[in-house]
């Protein structure tokens, strides 16, 4: 047994670490740093919501689920793109459940190896450049491009369909998110009306109506009219109107929307219970726009 310079016995654990053990320790520390960094990044939205009290909710078929505002905004983009592509709400459910598992529906800038973004897509696996993958609209379209190639995906279990796209080491984990993803997709696709609400502080800056119109074109593929600080979308399709209106509420944290009107229903931004419901207002005239988004 080895001895110290003073002659005392040295326990094995006290001896100098081998090169292999040193490498293992370094790798372990790096792994812990990566995990803690990811947790901190992913958790910051929840922390902000806890501190500020800001929140979003989706309700359908008697079930209500809560989202942090940034998560709701990303879920709205994911669902709107499914609507634009004329995909069934099931596709949006699969995409949202996948993003819940992969990134907590946050556009994270790092992950396992070179994984990035909402769906943790990897540049090295052909999903696109890092800059492209970090664009939520791009990454969502790439996800749907792969999903529609899965034969019979609309009849598959959520986990099976998601796994066919993602090839995850823990593919069964997607299933746990199905209830919240299903309700969220139903509301944000317009299948369920008046189901998306958010309690938000007043925006720090005035919204840019031209940017909101561009986002609507990008997410839904619809044209919008800009009149001062108001953005108007006209459609005869009630479900599409509610998809746009729900999108406007869910993305209000990014766009600065303070009031959304769909038909004879209205959401007004506030940090009060009044913001967690759609109020009935005087019905507009026959030639009135289907959806009106008011910015600060």
DRENDO-1510 file (C-alpha; in Angstrom, 1 decimal, always signed):
<recs>
REC; n; res; u; v; w
REC; 1; UNK; +0.0; +0.0; +0.0 .
REC; 2; UNK; +1.4; +3.4; -0.9 .
REC; 3; UNK; +2.7; +5.8; +1.8 .
REC; 4; UNK; +2.8; +9.6; +2.1 .
REC; 5; UNK; +6.1; +11.4; +2.4 .
REC; 6; UNK; +5.7; +11.2; +6.2 .
REC; 7; UNK; +5.2; +7.5; +6.1 .
REC; 8; UNK; +1.5; +7.4; +6.8 .
REC; 9; UNK; -0.6; +4.9; +4.8 .
REC; 10; UNK; -2.5; +6.5; +1.9 .
REC; 11; UNK; -6.0; +5.3; +1.2 .
REC; 12; UNK; -6.7; +4.5; -2.5 .
REC; 13; UNK; -9.2; +7.4; -2.7 .
REC; 14; UNK; -6.5; +9.8; -1.5 .
REC; 15; UNK; -4.0; +8.9; -4.1 .
REC; 16; UNK; -3.4; +11.0; -7.3 .
REC; 17; UNK; -6.2; +10.4; -9.8 .
REC; 18; UNK; -5.4; +8.5; -12.9 .
REC; 19; UNK; -5.6; +10.2; -16.3 .
REC; 20; UNK; -8.7; +8.2; -17.0 .
REC; 21; UNK; -10.4; +9.4; -13.8 .
REC; 22; UNK; -9.3; +13.0; -14.5 .
REC; 23; UNK; -10.9; +12.8; -18.0 .
REC; 24; UNK; -14.1; +11.4; -16.5 .
REC; 25; UNK; -14.2; +14.2; -13.9 .
REC; 26; UNK; -13.8; +16.8; -16.5 .
REC; 27; UNK; -16.5; +15.3; -18.7 .
REC; 28; UNK; -18.8; +15.1; -15.7 .
REC; 29; UNK; -18.3; +18.7; -14.8 .
REC; 30; UNK; -18.9; +19.8; -18.4 .
REC; 31; UNK; -22.1; +17.7; -18.5 .
REC; 32; UNK; -23.4; +19.3; -15.3 .
REC; 33; UNK; -22.6; +22.8; -16.6 .
REC; 34; UNK; -24.6; +22.0; -19.8 .
REC; 35; UNK; -27.5; +20.6; -17.9 .
REC; 36; UNK; -27.6; +23.5; -15.4 .
REC; 37; UNK; -27.2; +26.0; -18.2 .
REC; 38; UNK; -30.1; +24.5; -20.1 .
REC; 39; UNK; -32.3; +24.3; -17.0 .
REC; 40; UNK; -31.5; +28.0; -16.2 .
REC; 41; UNK; -32.4; +29.1; -19.7 .
REC; 42; UNK; -35.5; +27.0; -20.0 .
REC; 43; UNK; -36.6; +28.0; -16.5 .
REC; 44; UNK; -36.2; +31.7; -16.9 .
REC; 45; UNK; -39.6; +32.1; -18.6 .
REC; 46; UNK; -41.3; +30.3; -15.7 .
REC; 47; UNK; -39.4; +32.4; -13.2 .
REC; 48; UNK; -40.5; +35.6; -15.0 .
REC; 49; UNK; -44.1; +34.4; -15.0 .
REC; 50; UNK; -43.9; +33.6; -11.3 .
REC; 51; UNK; -42.4; +37.0; -10.4 .
REC; 52; UNK; -44.7; +39.1; -12.7 .
REC; 53; UNK; -47.9; +37.0; -12.4 .
REC; 54; UNK; -48.2; +37.0; -16.2 .
REC; 55; UNK; -49.9; +33.9; -17.6 .
REC; 56; UNK; -51.8; +32.4; -20.5 .
REC; 57; UNK; -54.5; +29.7; -20.4 .
REC; 58; UNK; -56.1; +27.5; -23.0 .
REC; 59; UNK; -59.5; +25.9; -22.3 .
REC; 60; UNK; -61.3; +23.2; -24.4 .
REC; 61; UNK; -63.7; +20.4; -23.6 .
REC; 62; UNK; -63.7; +21.3; -20.0 .
REC; 63; UNK; -59.9; +21.2; -19.6 .
REC; 64; UNK; -57.7; +24.2; -18.8 .
REC; 65; UNK; -53.9; +24.3; -19.1 .
REC; 66; UNK; -51.6; +27.1; -18.3 .
REC; 67; UNK; -48.6; +28.4; -20.3 .
REC; 68; UNK; -46.0; +31.0; -19.7 .
REC; 69; UNK; -46.4; +33.9; -22.2 .
REC; 70; UNK; -43.4; +33.0; -24.3 .
REC; 71; UNK; -44.4; +29.4; -24.5 .
REC; 72; UNK; -47.9; +30.4; -25.6 .
REC; 73; UNK; -46.4; +32.6; -28.3 .
REC; 74; UNK; -44.4; +29.7; -29.7 .
REC; 75; UNK; -47.3; +27.3; -29.5 .
REC; 76; UNK; -49.4; +29.8; -31.5 .
REC; 77; UNK; -46.8; +30.0; -34.2 .
REC; 78; UNK; -46.5; +26.2; -34.4 .
REC; 79; UNK; -50.3; +25.9; -34.7 .
REC; 80; UNK; -50.8; +28.7; -37.2 .
REC; 81; UNK; -48.3; +27.1; -39.6 .
REC; 82; UNK; -50.3; +23.9; -39.4 .
REC; 83; UNK; -53.4; +25.9; -40.3 .
REC; 84; UNK; -51.6; +27.6; -43.2 .
REC; 85; UNK; -50.5; +24.3; -44.5 .
REC; 86; UNK; -54.1; +22.9; -44.2 .
REC; 87; UNK; -52.9; +20.2; -41.9 .
REC; 88; UNK; -55.3; +18.7; -39.4 .
REC; 89; UNK; -55.3; +19.8; -35.7 .
REC; 90; UNK; -53.7; +16.4; -35.0 .
REC; 91; UNK; -50.5; +17.6; -36.7 .
REC; 92; UNK; -50.3; +20.6; -34.4 .
REC; 93; UNK; -51.0; +18.4; -31.4 .
REC; 94; UNK; -48.0; +16.2; -32.4 .
REC; 95; UNK; -45.8; +19.2; -33.0 .
REC; 96; UNK; -46.7; +20.9; -29.7 .
REC; 97; UNK; -46.2; +17.7; -27.7 .
REC; 98; UNK; -42.8; +17.2; -29.4 .
REC; 99; UNK; -41.7; +20.8; -28.6 .
REC; 100; UNK; -42.9; +20.4; -25.0 .
REC; 101; UNK; -40.6; +17.4; -24.5 .
REC; 102; UNK; -37.7; +18.7; -26.5 .
REC; 103; UNK; -37.5; +22.4; -25.3 .
REC; 104; UNK; -40.5; +23.1; -23.1 .
REC; 105; UNK; -41.7; +25.1; -26.2 .
REC; 106; UNK; -38.8; +27.5; -25.9 .
REC; 107; UNK; -36.5; +28.5; -28.7 .
REC; 108; UNK; -33.4; +27.3; -26.8 .
REC; 109; UNK; -30.0; +28.0; -28.3 .
REC; 110; UNK; -28.3; +24.8; -27.2 .
REC; 111; UNK; -29.0; +21.2; -26.3 .
REC; 112; UNK; -27.6; +17.7; -26.6 .
REC; 113; UNK; -24.6; +17.9; -29.0 .
REC; 114; UNK; -25.6; +20.4; -31.7 .
REC; 115; UNK; -29.3; +20.3; -31.1 .
REC; 116; UNK; -31.1; +23.7; -31.2 .
REC; 117; UNK; -34.5; +25.4; -31.1 .
REC; 118; UNK; -38.0; +24.4; -30.4 .
REC; 119; UNK; -37.6; +20.8; -31.7 .
REC; 120; UNK; -33.9; +20.4; -30.9 .
REC; 121; UNK; -33.1; +19.9; -34.5 .
REC; 122; UNK; -29.4; +19.2; -35.4 .
REC; 123; UNK; -27.5; +21.0; -38.2 .
REC; 124; UNK; -25.3; +18.0; -38.5 .
REC; 125; UNK; -28.3; +15.8; -39.3 .
REC; 126; UNK; -29.4; +18.0; -42.2 .
REC; 127; UNK; -32.2; +20.1; -40.5 .
REC; 128; UNK; -30.6; +23.4; -41.6 .
REC; 129; UNK; -28.1; +25.9; -40.4 .
REC; 130; UNK; -28.1; +27.0; -36.8 .
REC; 131; UNK; -29.6; +30.4; -37.9 .
REC; 132; UNK; -32.4; +28.7; -39.8 .
REC; 133; UNK; -33.2; +26.2; -37.0 .
REC; 134; UNK; -33.4; +29.1; -34.5 .
REC; 135; UNK; -36.2; +30.7; -36.6 .
REC; 136; UNK; -39.4; +29.2; -35.2 .
REC; 137; UNK; -41.2; +29.4; -38.5 .
REC; 138; UNK; -38.4; +27.6; -40.3 .
REC; 139; UNK; -38.0; +24.9; -37.7 .
REC; 140; UNK; -41.7; +24.3; -37.5 .
REC; 141; UNK; -42.1; +23.9; -41.2 .
REC; 142; UNK; -39.1; +21.5; -41.3 .
REC; 143; UNK; -40.9; +19.4; -38.6 .
REC; 144; UNK; -44.1; +19.3; -40.6 .
REC; 145; UNK; -42.2; +18.5; -43.8 .
REC; 146; UNK; -40.9; +15.4; -42.0 .
REC; 147; UNK; -44.2; +14.6; -40.3 .
REC; 148; UNK; -46.3; +14.5; -43.5 .
REC; 149; UNK; -43.9; +11.9; -44.9 .
REC; 150; UNK; -44.9; +9.5; -42.1 .
REC; 151; UNK; -47.5; +7.2; -43.5 .
REC; 152; UNK; -50.7; +7.2; -41.4 .
REC; 153; UNK; -49.4; +9.7; -38.8 .
REC; 154; UNK; -52.9; +11.0; -38.1 .
REC; 155; UNK; -53.9; +7.6; -36.8 .
REC; 156; UNK; -50.8; +7.0; -34.8 .
REC; 157; UNK; -50.3; +7.5; -31.1 .
REC; 158; UNK; -48.7; +10.9; -30.4 .
REC; 159; UNK; -45.5; +9.3; -29.2 .
REC; 160; UNK; -45.2; +7.0; -32.2 .
REC; 161; UNK; -45.7; +9.9; -34.7 .
REC; 162; UNK; -43.4; +12.2; -32.9 .
REC; 163; UNK; -40.7; +9.5; -32.6 .
REC; 164; UNK; -41.0; +8.8; -36.3 .
REC; 165; UNK; -39.8; +12.4; -36.9 .
REC; 166; UNK; -37.4; +12.9; -34.0 .
REC; 167; UNK; -35.7; +9.5; -33.6 .
REC; 168; UNK; -35.3; +10.2; -29.9 .
REC; 169; UNK; -33.6; +8.0; -27.4 .
REC; 170; UNK; -36.7; +8.3; -25.2 .
REC; 171; UNK; -39.5; +8.4; -27.7 .
REC; 172; UNK; -42.2; +7.2; -25.3 .
REC; 173; UNK; -41.8; +10.5; -23.3 .
REC; 174; UNK; -43.8; +12.5; -25.9 .
REC; 175; UNK; -47.1; +10.8; -24.8 .
REC; 176; UNK; -47.2; +12.5; -21.4 .
REC; 177; UNK; -47.8; +15.9; -23.1 .
REC; 178; UNK; -50.8; +14.8; -25.2 .
REC; 179; UNK; -53.6; +16.3; -23.1 .
REC; 180; UNK; -52.1; +19.8; -22.9 .
REC; 181; UNK; -51.0; +19.7; -26.6 .
REC; 182; UNK; -54.4; +18.5; -27.7 .
REC; 183; UNK; -56.3; +21.3; -25.9 .
REC; 184; UNK; -53.8; +23.9; -27.1 .
REC; 185; UNK; -54.0; +22.8; -30.7 .
REC; 186; UNK; -57.8; +22.8; -30.6 .
REC; 187; UNK; -57.9; +26.4; -29.3 .
REC; 188; UNK; -55.1; +27.9; -31.4 .
REC; 189; UNK; -56.4; +26.2; -34.6 .
REC; 190; UNK; -59.8; +27.8; -34.1 .
REC; 191; UNK; -61.6; +24.5; -33.6 .
REC; 192; UNK; -62.5; +25.8; -30.1 .
REC; 193; UNK; -63.6; +29.4; -30.0 .
REC; 194; UNK; -62.7; +31.9; -27.3 .
REC; 195; UNK; -60.4; +29.5; -25.5 .
REC; 196; UNK; -57.1; +31.4; -25.4 .
REC; 197; UNK; -56.6; +34.2; -22.8 .
REC; 198; UNK; -53.6; +35.9; -21.2 .
REC; 199; UNK; -53.1; +38.1; -18.2 .
REC; 200; UNK; -50.2; +40.4; -19.2 .
REC; 201; UNK; -48.6; +43.7; -18.1 .
REC; 202; UNK; -48.9; +46.7; -20.3 .
REC; 203; UNK; -46.3; +46.5; -23.1 .
REC; 204; UNK; -43.1; +48.4; -22.5 .
REC; 205; UNK; -43.0; +49.7; -26.1 .
REC; 206; UNK; -45.6; +50.4; -28.7 .
REC; 207; UNK; -46.4; +47.6; -31.1 .
REC; 208; UNK; -45.4; +47.8; -34.7 .
REC; 209; UNK; -48.5; +47.1; -36.9 .
REC; 210; UNK; -46.5; +46.4; -40.0 .
REC; 211; UNK; -44.5; +43.8; -38.1 .
REC; 212; UNK; -47.8; +42.2; -36.9 .
REC; 213; UNK; -49.1; +42.1; -40.4 .
REC; 214; UNK; -45.9; +40.5; -41.6 .
REC; 215; UNK; -46.1; +37.9; -38.8 .
REC; 216; UNK; -49.7; +37.0; -39.8 .
REC; 217; UNK; -48.5; +36.6; -43.4 .
REC; 218; UNK; -45.6; +34.4; -42.2 .
REC; 219; UNK; -47.6; +32.2; -39.8 .
REC; 220; UNK; -51.0; +32.0; -41.4 .
REC; 221; UNK; -50.4; +33.1; -45.0 .
REC; 222; UNK; -53.2; +35.6; -44.7 .
REC; 223; UNK; -53.1; +39.3; -45.7 .
REC; 224; UNK; -53.9; +42.0; -43.1 .
REC; 225; UNK; -54.8; +45.6; -43.4 .
REC; 226; UNK; -53.0; +48.2; -41.3 .
REC; 227; UNK; -54.9; +51.3; -40.1 .
REC; 228; UNK; -52.9; +53.3; -37.7 .
REC; 229; UNK; -52.2; +51.1; -34.7 .
REC; 230; UNK; -54.8; +48.6; -35.7 .
REC; 231; UNK; -54.3; +45.4; -37.7 .
REC; 232; UNK; -57.4; +43.9; -39.5 .
REC; 233; UNK; -57.9; +40.4; -40.9 .
REC; 234; UNK; -61.1; +39.8; -42.9 .
REC; 235; UNK; -62.4; +36.3; -43.4 .
REC; 236; UNK; -65.7; +34.5; -43.7 .
REC; 237; UNK; -64.4; +31.4; -42.0 .
REC; 238; UNK; -65.3; +31.5; -38.3 .
REC; 239; UNK; -62.7; +28.9; -37.3 .
REC; 240; UNK; -59.9; +30.8; -39.1 .
REC; 241; UNK; -61.1; +34.1; -37.5 .
REC; 242; UNK; -60.8; +32.4; -34.1 .
REC; 243; UNK; -57.4; +30.9; -35.0 .
REC; 244; UNK; -56.2; +34.4; -35.8 .
REC; 245; UNK; -57.8; +36.0; -32.8 .
REC; 246; UNK; -56.4; +33.3; -30.4 .
REC; 247; UNK; -53.0; +33.7; -32.1 .
REC; 248; UNK; -53.2; +37.5; -31.5 .
REC; 249; UNK; -53.8; +36.9; -27.8 .
REC; 250; UNK; -51.1; +34.2; -27.4 .
REC; 251; UNK; -48.5; +36.3; -29.2 .
REC; 252; UNK; -49.4; +39.6; -27.5 .
REC; 253; UNK; -46.3; +39.3; -25.3 .
REC; 254; UNK; -44.3; +39.7; -28.5 .
REC; 255; UNK; -46.5; +42.0; -30.6 .
REC; 256; UNK; -47.7; +44.5; -28.0 .
REC; 257; UNK; -51.4; +43.8; -28.7 .
REC; 258; UNK; -53.7; +45.3; -26.1 .
REC; 259; UNK; -57.1; +44.4; -27.5 .
REC; 260; UNK; -58.4; +41.7; -29.8 .
REC; 261; UNK; -61.9; +41.6; -31.2 .
REC; 262; UNK; -63.4; +38.6; -33.0 .
REC; 263; UNK; -67.0; +39.1; -34.1 .
REC; 264; UNK; -68.9; +40.1; -30.9 .
REC; 265; UNK; -66.2; +38.9; -28.5 .
REC; 266; UNK; -63.4; +40.9; -27.1 .
REC; 267; UNK; -60.2; +40.3; -25.1 .
REC; 268; UNK; -58.5; +43.2; -23.3 .
REC; 269; UNK; -54.9; +43.1; -22.0 .
REC; 270; UNK; -54.6; +43.6; -18.2 .
REC; 271; UNK; -53.1; +42.1; -15.1 .
REC; 272; UNK; -56.6; +41.2; -13.7 .
REC; 273; UNK; -59.1; +38.4; -13.9 .
REC; 274; UNK; -60.9; +40.4; -16.6 .
REC; 275; UNK; -58.1; +39.5; -19.0 .
REC; 276; UNK; -58.7; +35.8; -18.4 .
REC; 277; UNK; -62.0; +35.8; -20.3 .
REC; 278; UNK; -63.5; +37.0; -23.6 .
REC; 279; UNK; -66.3; +39.6; -23.1 .
REC; 280; UNK; -69.3; +40.0; -25.3 .
REC; 281; UNK; -69.5; +43.4; -26.9 .
REC; 282; UNK; -71.9; +45.0; -29.4 .
REC; 283; UNK; -71.9; +43.0; -32.6 .
REC; 284; UNK; -70.3; +44.7; -35.5 .
REC; 285; UNK; -72.1; +45.4; -38.7 .
REC; 286; UNK; -72.3; +42.9; -41.6 .
REC; 287; UNK; -69.4; +44.5; -43.4 .
REC; 288; UNK; -67.2; +44.7; -40.3 .
REC; 289; UNK; -63.8; +42.9; -40.2 .
REC; 290; UNK; -63.8; +39.4; -38.6 .
REC; 291; UNK; -60.7; +40.1; -36.5 .
REC; 292; UNK; -59.3; +43.4; -35.2 .
REC; 293; UNK; -56.0; +43.6; -33.3 .
REC; 294; UNK; -55.3; +46.8; -31.5 .
REC; 295; UNK; -51.7; +47.7; -30.5 .
REC; 296; UNK; -50.5; +50.0; -27.8 .
</recs>
